[in-house]
Amino acid sequence: MIRLFFVFNFLLIICWTSCGQLPKNSTAVSSLPQNESSAAQILTAADQTELYVPLLQGKKVGMVVNQTSCIGKCHLVDSLLQRQVNITAIFAPEHGFRGDADAGENVSDNVDAKTGIAIRSIYGKNKKPSVEQLQGIDVMVFDIQDVGVRFYTYISTMHYVMEACAENSIPLLVLDRPNPNGRFVDGPVLDVRFRSFVGMHPIPVLHGLTVGELAQMINEEGWLANGVKCALTVIPCQNWTHHQRWHIAVPPSPNLPNDQAVQLYASLCLFEATEVSVGRGTKFPFQVVGYPEEAMGKFSFVPQKMHGAKIAPLQEGKTCYGFDLQQSDLQGFSLQYLLYFRDLFPKDQTFITRPDFFNKLVGNDVLLKQLEKNASESEIRSTWQIPLDNYKKMREKYLLYP
């Protein structure tokens, strides 16, 4: 049955290729049989140009892309232009089209100096493409490397792109990429009362989905505004499974410069709502953790203004003491460092200085109360296990990869 499903979808792709059109008002997911050889080269969707370039030819194309949207060392935009695809607009998410804007920094409309194509910001005055921004576009393409963590905002951008496409009858083509944290499904499931741009969906911190799988979930679970559905097509990766590690060749954002930072991000990001530094303003962001108290640990570092920390980084100019995690094998979602600093933090100082933001990152207000009551990690984990188990069952419906 599974093999027939794959064959059917492959034939569906060929059909769309021959007619040069994407399906309207329906959700269609394309997939191909997985190569069983462990030595087979992993191919992103973008690598498989024969599957999607024919769907774009003769159309006015909008691209939701950034610096990670590459085929080898060639940017997807440049590659498609070489194939005579008519790209009329580039939509820039958080960190911008070239990925050099700081976290939270507004991204402005401009023109790409290399190609002359208009860049329209969807991380400035509006995070959802407007009707005006979408005028004249026949099809949208989303191709951005995600890291598999709920509060990493590229998936929030994808949500709003799907919503805008649905509302304006524009089909969306998602080019899938492996999830570097795809083997983990862990953490509290977001309570929708705490929905924000750093957490839009009732999924756990580590959701264990690629952007293509998540796009299907968003569409089919009715999470778009007013229950609208996007005319969605997902081009899958080849020869990848959720159990395989994935090296990100291009840093997805200025403060996730390497695989180690990507691996630690889910566990360390909660510190962003505290007075504890995670190394913004150093050469190893999200690979160290510390606070200006010698009792916190033997490793020390001093945050300074630099690329990725243009605005004053937390604890700027102060010697922070804590842990060097550059060689750590910490994986998944762990609270051990958060609880460590909670227990050692000076009693006359405030540990969590942005409680509202902390609750948005966590996805509930329960963890904050548990920290105040000195709950252990096992006690905390027990409170999110049932929703997590329910999510895992739902997740199975949308998996494109073993």
URHU-V379386 format. One record per residue. N is the residue number from 1. SS is DSSP state (@ for helix, = for strand, . for the rest). Layout:
# URHU-V379386
n->{N | N}
ss->{SS | SS}
This chain:
# URHU-V379386
n->{1 | 2 | 3 | 4 | 5 | 6 | 7 | 8 | 9 | 10 | 11 | 12 | 13 | 14 | 15 | 16 | 17 | 18 | 19 | 20 | 21 | 22 | 23 | 24 | 25 | 26 | 27 | 28 | 29 | 30 | 31 | 32 | 33 | 34 | 35 | 36 | 37 | 38 | 39 | 40 | 41 | 42 | 43 | 44 | 45 | 46 | 47 | 48 | 49 | 50 | 51 | 52 | 53 | 54 | 55 | 56 | 57 | 58 | 59 | 60 | 61 | 62 | 63 | 64 | 65 | 66 | 67 | 68 | 69 | 70 | 71 | 72 | 73 | 74 | 75 | 76 | 77 | 78 | 79 | 80 | 81 | 82 | 83 | 84 | 85 | 86 | 87 | 88 | 89 | 90 | 91 | 92 | 93 | 94 | 95 | 96 | 97 | 98 | 99 | 100 | 101 | 102 | 103 | 104 | 105 | 106 | 107 | 108 | 109 | 110 | 111 | 112 | 113 | 114 | 115 | 116 | 117 | 118 | 119 | 120 | 121 | 122 | 123 | 124 | 125 | 126 | 127 | 128 | 129 | 130 | 131 | 132 | 133 | 134 | 135 | 136 | 137 | 138 | 139 | 140 | 141 | 142 | 143 | 144 | 145 | 146 | 147 | 148 | 149 | 150 | 151 | 152 | 153 | 154 | 155 | 156 | 157 | 158 | 159 | 160 | 161 | 162 | 163 | 164 | 165 | 166 | 167 | 168 | 169 | 170 | 171 | 172 | 173 | 174 | 175 | 176 | 177 | 178 | 179 | 180 | 181 | 182 | 183 | 184 | 185 | 186 | 187 | 188 | 189 | 190 | 191 | 192 | 193 | 194 | 195 | 196 | 197 | 198 | 199 | 200 | 201 | 202 | 203 | 204 | 205 | 206 | 207 | 208 | 209 | 210 | 211 | 212 | 213 | 214 | 215 | 216 | 217 | 218 | 219 | 220 | 221 | 222 | 223 | 224 | 225 | 226 | 227 | 228 | 229 | 230 | 231 | 232 | 233 | 234 | 235 | 236 | 237 | 238 | 239 | 240 | 241 | 242 | 243 | 244 | 245 | 246 | 247 | 248 | 249 | 250 | 251 | 252 | 253 | 254 | 255 | 256 | 257 | 258 | 259 | 260 | 261 | 262 | 263 | 264 | 265 | 266 | 267 | 268 | 269 | 270 | 271 | 272 | 273 | 274 | 275 | 276 | 277 | 278 | 279 | 280 | 281 | 282 | 283 | 284 | 285 | 286 | 287 | 288 | 289 | 290 | 291 | 292 | 293 | 294 | 295 | 296 | 297 | 298 | 299 | 300 | 301 | 302 | 303 | 304 | 305 | 306 | 307 | 308 | 309 | 310 | 311 | 312 | 313 | 314 | 315 | 316 | 317 | 318 | 319 | 320 | 321 | 322 | 323 | 324 | 325 | 326 | 327 | 328 | 329 | 330 | 331 | 332 | 333 | 334 | 335 | 336 | 337 | 338 | 339 | 340 | 341 | 342 | 343 | 344 | 345 | 346 | 347 | 348 | 349 | 350 | 351 | 352 | 353 | 354 | 355 | 356 | 357 | 358 | 359 | 360 | 361 | 362 | 363 | 364 | 365 | 366 | 367 | 368 | 369 | 370 | 371 | 372 | 373 | 374 | 375 | 376 | 377 | 378 | 379 | 380 | 381 | 382 | 383 | 384 | 385 | 386 | 387 | 388 | 389 | 390 | 391 | 392 | 393 | 394 | 395 | 396 | 397 | 398 | 399 | 400 | 401 | 402}
ss->{. | @ | @ | @ | @ | @ | @ | @ | @ | @ | @ | @ | @ | @ | @ | @ | @ | @ | @ | . | . | . | . | . | . | . | . | = | = | . | . | . | . | . | . | . | . | . | . | . | . | . | = | . | . | . | . | . | @ | @ | @ | @ | @ | @ | @ | @ | . | . | . | = | = | = | = | = | = | . | . | . | . | = | = | . | . | = | = | @ | @ | @ | @ | @ | @ | @ | . | . | . | = | = | = | = | = | = | = | . | . | . | . | . | . | . | . | . | . | . | . | . | . | . | . | . | = | = | . | . | . | . | . | . | = | = | = | = | . | . | . | . | . | . | . | . | . | @ | @ | @ | @ | . | . | . | . | = | = | = | = | = | . | . | . | . | . | = | . | . | . | . | @ | @ | @ | @ | @ | @ | @ | @ | @ | @ | @ | @ | @ | @ | . | . | . | = | = | = | = | = | . | . | . | . | . | . | . | . | . | . | = | . | . | . | . | . | @ | @ | @ | . | = | . | . | = | . | . | . | . | . | . | = | . | . | . | . | @ | @ | @ | @ | @ | @ | @ | @ | @ | @ | . | . | . | . | @ | @ | @ | . | . | . | . | = | = | = | = | . | . | = | . | . | . | . | . | . | . | . | . | . | . | . | . | . | = | . | . | = | . | . | @ | @ | @ | @ | @ | @ | @ | @ | @ | @ | @ | @ | @ | @ | @ | = | . | . | = | . | . | . | . | . | . | . | . | . | . | = | = | = | = | . | . | @ | @ | @ | . | . | = | = | = | = | . | . | . | = | . | . | = | . | . | . | . | . | . | . | . | . | = | = | = | = | = | = | . | . | . | . | . | . | . | . | . | . | . | @ | @ | @ | @ | @ | @ | @ | @ | @ | . | . | . | . | . | . | . | = | . | . | @ | @ | @ | @ | @ | @ | @ | @ | . | . | . | @ | @ | @ | @ | @ | @ | @ | . | . | . | . | @ | @ | @ | @ | @ | @ | @ | @ | @ | @ | @ | @ | @ | @ | @ | @ | @ | @ | @ | @ | @ | @ | . | . | . | .}
